[in-house]
Amino acid sequence: KTLSGLSRFLKKSQWLGVSNRYSEKTTRRIKTEQENGGLLNPRNLSQYIAASSVLHGADGWSYVGKSLWSLLRGDIGRAVHLAYYAELRAAMSLFASEGIGVFDRYHYYIDAPCSVKLIRRGNPTHQFVWDCLEYWATIQSSSDLLASIVKPLGQNLAEWHHPLNTGAKGLAPQSQAWFRDWGIDLEVFAKDRNSRNDASYRPDGIPSIAKVSGEDSLNFVRNVWAALEPSSTSNFENIDRHLLRLSLENRFKGLTNKTAAADPHAFRRFLQPIIQYQNQSELFEQKWLDFMERKSSAEDLQILQLSQVLPNAIESSPLAVISRAILLSRVAAGSIESLINEAGFDPSKLSFWWSEIGTSKGLWHRDNVPESALDLWSDIEMTIADVDNYQSGRGCDEQTIYDIGVELGHSLAALSSCERVAVWNIAAE
């Protein structure tokens, strides 16, 4: 209701009213007001929190893109730094969509339409965000969110799990594990400020320069974009169907105490009513059985594999940090989409914003706005083809950071333009 109340501002191509006291010098004003008796305009701050859900999410994708750019240029320290802040913004976006605003040591929640209350004067941003994520992962609403926003073939996880008679409740152990995995860098940096300072402020080269080979970097970025491919039924179709498979394998193990690989016949019997419930053709059923049984696309997406790599030495695992940032950003994107739909907004209502993102970030020329937001994928499809063509017949020694810059310089901008993900998540019909 708070977000839908911004309609009168959106009509003027702005998120907040010009008189909103917190649109500038936000944390400074909040701190001053709290130290002098309390917040002066709870309505204004509630509107700020509602709008920030979308904007933090878009900023998070921008950080992901800049991290990929740094990775492709061999700047590993900056890649880690930017990926961490992508995680942080994704979490802040997620919590804003749940009604929680994070403002240094003063944090608020929306307790009623256009109203906020102070949670408490507590931990600073990094620690508070991790505390929220750690707690939220343990309660049912986190499972409910995942069950509703992950939508392979346009059917959410709760609908896929319906034949099991468990719905979102059956996903609780898996969702808790995922949220802890995907936010683990927030935990490390929140609890060990020295680690965060090392990644952000210490010079690269002491004791040695962090490195990832050009081939590994390029393969990873190519795989990232393949994972982010949208479809007409889901803005994150590829990620979502892999999450579905993992959730069903986990549920099977919970029911039988066996892995799917250990008893493939029992797993097939477990899968058949779930897939048949979708009421599709025999060809469809066979295709999805092959996928679920890992006869096709046997490996998990690289970002899902890497998301489980522990950040024991943060400087040596940039690909893992980026992977976790992407997965947390995907969850935030789903929560944003749900919030916008509940507020009754269609893409045209926010076109003033996403069209400006497209032109200002160089996704398209001002006079050439794409007819469909999913057309933004076409640019990436052509770029992936360029990468495949470049890598064909080239060994590791021929895919150095220098060679990639020379041969694929024109493609690097597209490969780091993750703002387009934020746009197609909001603007897709």
C-alpha positions, 0 to 999 in steps of 0.5 A: 500500500505504501508503494502504490501510494507513490503513483502520484509521484510516478506520474511526474516521472519521479519516485518521491515527492520533491519535498520528501525530507529523506531524499537527500542526506538520508542517514545524516538527517535520520541520525540528527532527528533521532538524537533530537527526539525522534523522526520528523516525518515517518510517512516520508521515510516509509515512501523512501523505503518502498521506493528503495526496494526497486532501486537497491535491486537495480544498483545491486545488478550494476555492482555485479556488472562492474565486478564482471568487468573487473574480473575480465580485466584481471582486477581481482581485488576490485571484482571481490569488493564490487561483488560484496557490495552487490550482495549487500545491495541485494539484501537491502533490496530484499529487506526493503521489499519486506518493509525494512529500511537499513540506515547505518545504526538506525533501522526502521520497519513499515508497520502500517501503510505510510508509517514506520517504527524504529527497530532500535539503535543497533549494529551498523549496516553490514552487521545488521544486514547479516543479522536480518538475513540469518534470522529471516532464513529461519522463518517461514516467510523466507520459504514462502517467498522462494516458493512463490518467486522461483517459476520454472515454466511460469509455475512457482515452486509451491505449485511444482511441489503441490503433489507432495502435499508439502508446499512451501513448508517442505522447502524450509530446510532447503531455503534456509541452506540457500540463504545462508550459502548466498549471504555468507560473505555478508557474515564474514565481512560483518563479523570480521571487519578486518577481512572487509578492510583487506578486500576494500582498502589494502593494496593489491600485491602484498603478499602477491597479486590475486589472479584468475586466468583469462580463460577461467574468467571468460568461461565464468562470465559466459556461464553467468549470462547463460544462467541469466537467460530469461524466457517468456514464462520466467525472467530467470528460467535457467536458474529457476529450473536448476533450483527446482531440480535441487529442491526436488532432490533435497525433498526426496532425500528428506523423505527417503534418506537416500540421494537421487543418484543412490536410488534412481528408480525410486527417484523416478517414481517420486518425480513422475506424479510431480511432472504429470501434474503439470498436465503437458504432453508426453514429449514435455514429460520426457524432457523434464524427466531427463532433466530432473534425472540429470540425463540432460544438463547433468551438471548444476549451473556453475554459479550454483556450484561456486556458491557453496565454496566457502570464503576462507580466503576471500581474495582467492574465491572471486568467482564464488563471491560473484556467484552468491551476489547473483543468486541473492540478486535473483531472489531480490528481483523476484521479491521486487517483481512480486511487490510491484505486481501487488502494488498494481503497477504495470511496466508502463508506470515505471517506464520513466525510470527503466527507459532512463536506465537504458539510455544512461547505462548505454543499453540502447540509443535514446531513439531506439528503445526496444519493443520488448524488454526481453529484446535486451537478451538478443544483445547478450546472445550475439555476444555469447556467440562472439565469445564462443567463436573467439574461444574455438580452437584457442588454448589457455595460453591464447586467452590471456587478459590482454588477448581478451581485451584486444579481440573481444573489446567490443563485447566487454561492455555487453558482458558487464551490462547487468543493469539490463537484468534489472530492466527486463525484470521490471519492464517485461510484460 
